[in-house]
Amino acid sequence: MITDEEVNKIYSNISKNVKYFRIHNNSKYADEYGRITQEKLAELCDVSLSLIANIESKKVQQTFSIAVIASISKALNIPFEEFFKEQDFTK
């Protein structure tokens, strides 16, 4: 059985990774600085802006479906499994 701590870690990883990959992006939807706005990502994924904002927030534990992460993965052109990994973006 998965513990609450493990669940929290998964949500934390997804939160950090969605925000990072949205801001550091090279998909066809990114602006000239390699970013996609939360609004644009919400539009591409057919979800609300508040859902994207809540997913990225460290203060809100937003529940969401695997389908939402798959949609974000496709829009950002990032492999699905990358959202679940603990990433070291300092490199």
DAVENZI-V256901 format. One record per residue. N is the residue number from 1. SS is DSSP state (~ for helix, > for strand, _ for the rest). NEAR is the number of other ideal C-beta (glycine too) atoms within 12 Angstrom. Layout:
N_SS_NEAR ; N_SS_NEAR
//
This chain:
1___6 ; 2___10 ; 3___9 ; 4_~_11 ; 5_~_11 ; 6_~_13 ; 7_~_16 ; 8_~_15 ; 9_~_18 ; 10_~_24 ; 11_~_29 ; 12_~_27 ; 13_~_27 ; 14_~_39 ; 15_~_32 ; 16_~_27 ; 17_~_33 ; 18_~_43 ; 19_~_30 ; 20_~_26 ; 21_~_37 ; 22_~_38 ; 23_~_23 ; 24___22 ; 25___29 ; 26___18 ; 27___22 ; 28___14 ; 29___24 ; 30___23 ; 31___17 ; 32___8 ; 33___12 ; 34___18 ; 35___22 ; 36___34 ; 37___22 ; 38_~_27 ; 39_~_20 ; 40_~_24 ; 41_~_37 ; 42_~_27 ; 43_~_18 ; 44_~_27 ; 45_~_30 ; 46___16 ; 47___28 ; 48___18 ; 49_~_19 ; 50_~_16 ; 51_~_27 ; 52_~_35 ; 53_~_23 ; 54_~_25 ; 55_~_38 ; 56_~_32 ; 57___20 ; 58___18 ; 59___12 ; 60___17 ; 61___18 ; 62___24 ; 63___15 ; 64___27 ; 65___15 ; 66_~_16 ; 67_~_14 ; 68_~_28 ; 69_~_34 ; 70_~_20 ; 71_~_26 ; 72_~_41 ; 73_~_28 ; 74_~_22 ; 75_~_32 ; 76_~_35 ; 77___22 ; 78___30 ; 79___16 ; 80_~_23 ; 81_~_15 ; 82_~_22 ; 83_~_35 ; 84___25 ; 85___20 ; 86___16 ; 87___22 ; 88___10 ; 89___15 ; 90___5 ; 91___4
//
